[in-house]
């Protein structure tokens, strides 16, 4: 019998990119899933967050809701990102305490790691320095969730886990240029350029930063495993542990989309942190798992999904 069989689980952000995939995996595992979005409950308001708990009386909450986007979005809306995510963080912790949950699963982000860290990012270094300025406002809200989870466990015994996710990509990602992360942004640029017969694609930055990319369905699988097997409030990295340069990613997507035009590197645009790759040794030990989808295979699936739904996005 599955750990999740029959459990009543709320997924905040359950209609979004990651949340919808978590919801799918939960249903496959026999859970009673309530997938909620911002139109159902406004988690920026404590009264709405408490009402959500009272309406559904969940055993487990997976908190995947966030006001999030790529570097461009972070530059445009820093105050909104700060306010909305910080309010959601404090509200979900307080409401979870009052609801006496069996477990709260918090979705964190590698953005919260120190921006100048070198080498792979280890859990014990999560708070070891300032975040990169390009993501510090969003990253701060994730650090607040972690510190809040520790405080609520110490004072109230709230059982929560904190999962630090690397960069995700896959079907149902955000492809709007104002909100998209690097993989979705590049896929949209190359597919659109191919279909529209453009002669060049403009890429932000130098292409030299190293990033790690995790296929979203693999991530959802890891989150369910962590919910079952992990019960420590200390961070747990979820990723591949494999670094890929943005330049290599660009050429991989260029090949997959069969775009034969020129590349123009706009070096006036920011690169962000130079290297962000997670140490996943703790994940492999605790979950006895590693992501099954190679990057190229995941990119091919994502490109095909975008082509299929491009006109509806």
C-alpha positions as CSV (number, residue, x, y, z in Angstrom):
1,X,0.0,0.0,0.0
2,X,1.3,3.5,-0.9
3,X,2.2,5.9,1.9
4,X,-0.1,8.4,0.2
5,X,-3.1,6.0,-0.3
6,X,-6.2,7.7,1.1
7,X,-4.3,10.7,2.6
8,X,-6.0,14.1,2.3
9,X,-3.5,16.4,0.8
10,X,-3.7,20.1,-0.1
11,X,-1.3,21.3,-2.8
12,X,-1.0,25.1,-2.7
13,X,-0.2,26.3,-6.2
14,X,-1.7,23.0,-7.3
15,X,-2.8,24.5,-10.6
16,X,0.6,25.9,-11.5
17,X,3.6,24.4,-13.2
18,X,5.2,22.3,-10.5
19,X,2.0,22.0,-8.4
20,X,0.0,20.4,-11.3
21,X,2.6,17.7,-11.7
22,X,2.7,17.1,-7.9
23,X,-1.1,16.7,-8.1
24,X,-0.9,14.2,-10.9
25,X,1.7,12.1,-9.0
26,X,-0.4,12.2,-5.8
27,X,-3.6,11.0,-7.7
28,X,-1.6,8.2,-9.2
29,X,-0.5,7.2,-5.6
30,X,-4.1,7.1,-4.3
31,X,-4.1,10.3,-2.3
32,X,-7.2,12.5,-1.9
33,X,-5.8,15.7,-3.5
34,X,-7.1,19.2,-3.3
35,X,-5.3,21.3,-5.9
36,X,-5.7,25.0,-5.1
37,X,-4.8,28.2,-6.9
38,X,-4.8,31.9,-6.0
39,X,-8.4,32.2,-7.3
40,X,-9.5,29.6,-4.7
41,X,-7.8,31.1,-1.7
42,X,-5.6,34.2,-1.4
43,X,-2.7,33.0,0.8
44,X,-1.4,36.5,1.2
45,X,-4.3,36.9,3.6
46,X,-4.1,34.9,6.9
47,X,-7.9,34.8,7.1
48,X,-8.1,33.0,3.7
49,X,-5.2,30.7,4.6
50,X,-7.0,29.7,7.8
51,X,-10.3,29.3,5.9
52,X,-8.6,26.9,3.5
53,X,-7.5,24.7,6.3
54,X,-10.9,24.7,8.0
55,X,-12.7,24.0,4.7
56,X,-10.7,20.9,3.8
57,X,-9.1,19.7,7.1
58,X,-6.0,18.2,5.3
59,X,-3.6,15.8,6.9
60,X,-0.7,17.0,4.7
61,X,0.0,20.3,2.9
62,X,2.5,20.7,0.1
63,X,3.2,24.4,-0.1
64,X,4.2,25.0,-3.8
65,X,2.5,28.4,-4.2
66,X,4.9,31.3,-5.0
67,X,5.1,34.6,-6.8
68,X,8.0,33.7,-9.0
69,X,9.6,34.2,-12.4
70,X,13.0,34.5,-14.1
71,X,15.6,37.2,-14.0
72,X,13.5,39.6,-16.0
73,X,10.5,39.2,-13.7
74,X,12.6,39.7,-10.6
75,X,13.9,43.0,-12.1
76,X,10.4,44.3,-12.8
77,X,8.5,43.3,-9.7
78,X,10.8,43.0,-6.7
79,X,8.4,44.7,-4.2
80,X,5.5,42.4,-5.2
81,X,7.7,39.3,-4.9
82,X,8.9,40.4,-1.5
83,X,5.5,41.2,-0.1
84,X,3.5,38.3,-1.6
85,X,6.0,35.5,-0.8
86,X,6.8,36.7,2.7
87,X,3.1,37.0,3.6
88,X,2.4,33.5,2.2
89,X,5.3,32.1,4.2
90,X,4.2,33.4,7.5
91,X,0.5,32.6,6.8
92,X,1.1,29.0,5.8
93,X,3.2,28.3,8.8
94,X,0.6,29.8,11.2
95,X,-2.3,28.1,9.5
96,X,-0.4,24.8,9.5
97,X,0.2,25.0,13.2
98,X,-3.4,25.8,14.0
99,X,-4.6,22.9,11.7
100,X,-2.3,20.4,13.6
101,X,-1.1,18.9,10.3
102,X,0.5,15.5,10.1
103,X,3.2,17.1,7.9
104,X,3.9,20.3,6.0
105,X,6.1,19.9,2.9
106,X,7.7,23.2,2.0
107,X,9.0,23.8,-1.5
108,X,12.2,25.9,-1.3
109,X,14.6,27.1,-4.0
110,X,18.3,27.1,-4.8
111,X,17.9,30.9,-5.2
112,X,18.2,31.1,-1.4
113,X,21.8,29.7,-1.4
114,X,24.7,32.2,-1.1
115,X,25.2,33.9,-4.4
116,X,29.0,33.8,-4.3
117,X,29.3,30.2,-3.3
118,X,31.8,28.1,-5.3
119,X,31.6,24.5,-6.1
120,X,28.4,22.5,-5.4
121,X,25.9,23.8,-2.9
122,X,25.6,21.8,0.3
123,X,22.7,21.9,2.7
124,X,24.9,23.0,5.6
125,X,25.8,26.1,3.7
126,X,22.3,27.2,3.0
127,X,22.6,30.4,5.2
128,X,26.3,30.8,4.8
129,X,26.3,34.2,3.0
130,X,24.3,36.8,1.1
131,X,22.2,35.7,-1.9
132,X,22.9,36.9,-5.5
133,X,21.3,40.3,-6.0
134,X,19.4,39.1,-9.0
135,X,17.3,36.7,-6.9
136,X,17.8,37.9,-3.3
137,X,14.2,39.1,-2.8
138,X,12.6,35.8,-3.8
139,X,15.4,33.8,-2.1
140,X,14.9,35.8,1.1
141,X,11.3,34.5,1.3
142,X,12.5,30.9,1.0
143,X,15.0,31.5,3.8
144,X,12.2,32.9,5.9
145,X,10.2,29.8,5.3
146,X,13.1,27.6,6.5
147,X,13.7,29.7,9.6
148,X,10.0,29.9,10.3
149,X,9.7,26.1,10.0
150,X,12.5,25.7,12.5
151,X,10.8,28.1,14.9
152,X,7.4,26.5,14.6
153,X,8.9,23.1,15.2
154,X,10.8,24.3,18.3
155,X,7.8,26.2,19.9
156,X,4.8,24.2,18.6
157,X,6.1,20.9,17.4
158,X,5.0,21.5,13.8
159,X,6.3,18.6,11.6
160,X,7.6,20.1,8.4
161,X,10.3,19.4,5.8
162,X,12.1,21.9,3.7
163,X,13.1,20.8,0.1
164,X,15.5,23.0,-1.9
165,X,14.7,22.6,-5.6
166,X,17.1,23.3,-8.5
167,X,15.9,24.9,-11.8
168,X,12.9,23.0,-13.2
169,X,11.7,22.7,-16.7
170,X,9.1,20.6,-18.6
171,X,5.5,20.6,-19.9
172,X,3.1,23.3,-18.5
173,X,6.0,25.6,-17.7
174,X,5.5,29.4,-18.0
175,X,6.5,30.5,-21.5
176,X,5.5,34.2,-21.1
177,X,8.8,36.1,-21.5
178,X,7.9,38.3,-18.5
179,X,7.7,35.2,-16.2
180,X,9.7,32.4,-17.8
181,X,12.9,30.8,-16.6
182,X,15.8,30.1,-18.9
183,X,14.7,26.8,-20.4
184,X,11.2,27.9,-21.2
185,X,12.4,31.2,-22.5
186,X,14.9,29.6,-24.8
187,X,12.5,27.0,-26.1
188,X,10.0,29.7,-26.9
189,X,12.6,31.8,-28.7
190,X,13.9,28.9,-30.9
191,X,10.6,27.3,-31.7
192,X,9.0,30.6,-32.6
193,X,12.0,31.6,-34.7
194,X,11.9,28.3,-36.5
195,X,8.2,28.5,-37.3
196,X,8.3,32.2,-38.2
197,X,11.4,31.9,-40.4
198,X,13.6,34.3,-38.4
199,X,17.2,34.5,-39.2
200,X,18.6,35.0,-35.7
201,X,17.8,34.4,-32.0
202,X,19.0,36.8,-29.4
203,X,20.3,35.2,-26.1
204,X,20.7,37.1,-22.8
205,X,24.1,37.2,-21.3
206,X,27.4,35.5,-22.2
207,X,26.3,31.9,-21.9
208,X,29.1,31.1,-19.4
209,X,27.0,30.6,-16.2
210,X,26.6,27.0,-15.0
211,X,23.2,25.8,-14.1
212,X,21.4,22.5,-13.1
213,X,18.1,21.5,-14.7
214,X,15.6,19.0,-13.3
215,X,12.7,17.6,-15.3
216,X,9.5,18.6,-13.5
217,X,7.9,15.1,-13.4
218,X,11.1,13.8,-11.8
219,X,10.9,16.6,-9.3
220,X,7.3,15.7,-8.4
221,X,8.3,12.1,-7.9
222,X,11.1,13.2,-5.5
223,X,8.8,15.4,-3.5
224,X,6.4,12.5,-2.8
225,X,9.4,10.3,-1.8
226,X,10.6,13.0,0.5
227,X,7.2,13.3,2.1
228,X,7.2,9.6,2.8
229,X,10.9,9.1,3.8
230,X,12.2,12.4,5.2
231,X,11.1,14.0,8.5
232,X,13.8,16.6,9.4
233,X,13.3,20.3,9.2
234,X,16.9,20.8,7.9
235,X,17.1,21.4,4.1
236,X,17.2,18.6,1.6
237,X,18.5,19.4,-1.9
238,X,16.4,18.0,-4.8
239,X,18.3,18.0,-8.1
240,X,20.5,16.2,-10.6
241,X,23.9,17.4,-9.3
242,X,24.9,17.9,-13.0
243,X,26.0,21.3,-14.2
244,X,25.3,22.6,-17.7
245,X,26.5,25.9,-19.1
246,X,23.9,28.2,-20.6
247,X,25.8,28.1,-23.8
248,X,25.6,24.3,-24.0
249,X,21.9,24.5,-23.2
250,X,21.4,27.0,-26.0
251,X,23.1,24.7,-28.6
252,X,21.2,21.7,-27.4
253,X,17.9,23.5,-27.8
254,X,19.0,24.9,-31.2
255,X,19.7,21.4,-32.4
256,X,16.4,19.9,-31.0
257,X,14.4,22.7,-32.7
258,X,16.4,22.4,-35.9
259,X,16.9,26.2,-36.0
260,X,19.6,27.0,-38.5
261,X,19.9,30.8,-38.1
262,X,22.5,32.9,-36.2
263,X,22.9,33.3,-32.5
264,X,23.3,36.9,-31.1
265,X,24.6,37.1,-27.5
266,X,23.3,40.3,-25.8
267,X,26.1,40.7,-23.2
268,X,24.4,43.9,-21.9
269,X,21.9,41.6,-20.1
270,X,22.7,40.0,-16.8
271,X,24.2,36.5,-16.3
272,X,23.1,36.1,-12.7
273,X,25.2,33.9,-10.4
274,X,28.1,32.2,-12.2
275,X,27.5,28.7,-10.9
276,X,24.6,27.0,-9.1
277,X,24.7,23.2,-8.8
278,X,23.3,21.3,-5.9
279,X,25.1,18.6,-3.9
280,X,22.6,15.8,-4.0
281,X,24.5,13.1,-2.0
282,X,22.1,13.5,1.0
283,X,19.1,13.2,-1.4
284,X,20.4,10.0,-2.9
285,X,21.1,8.5,0.6
286,X,17.8,9.5,2.1
287,X,15.5,8.8,-0.8
288,X,17.5,6.1,-2.5
289,X,16.7,7.8,-5.8
290,X,18.1,9.8,-8.6
291,X,16.3,11.6,-11.5
292,X,15.5,9.2,-14.3
293,X,15.2,11.7,-17.2
294,X,18.4,12.9,-19.0
295,X,18.5,16.6,-19.9
296,X,18.2,16.1,-23.7
297,X,15.3,13.7,-23.4
298,X,13.5,16.1,-21.1
299,X,14.1,19.0,-23.5
300,X,12.8,17.0,-26.4
301,X,9.5,16.3,-24.4
302,X,9.2,20.0,-23.5
303,X,9.8,21.2,-27.0
304,X,7.1,18.9,-28.3
305,X,4.7,20.0,-25.6
306,X,5.3,23.7,-26.4
307,X,4.8,23.1,-30.2
308,X,1.5,21.3,-29.4
309,X,0.1,24.0,-27.2
310,X,1.9,27.0,-28.5
311,X,-1.2,28.6,-30.0
312,X,-3.2,28.3,-26.7
313,X,-0.6,29.8,-24.4
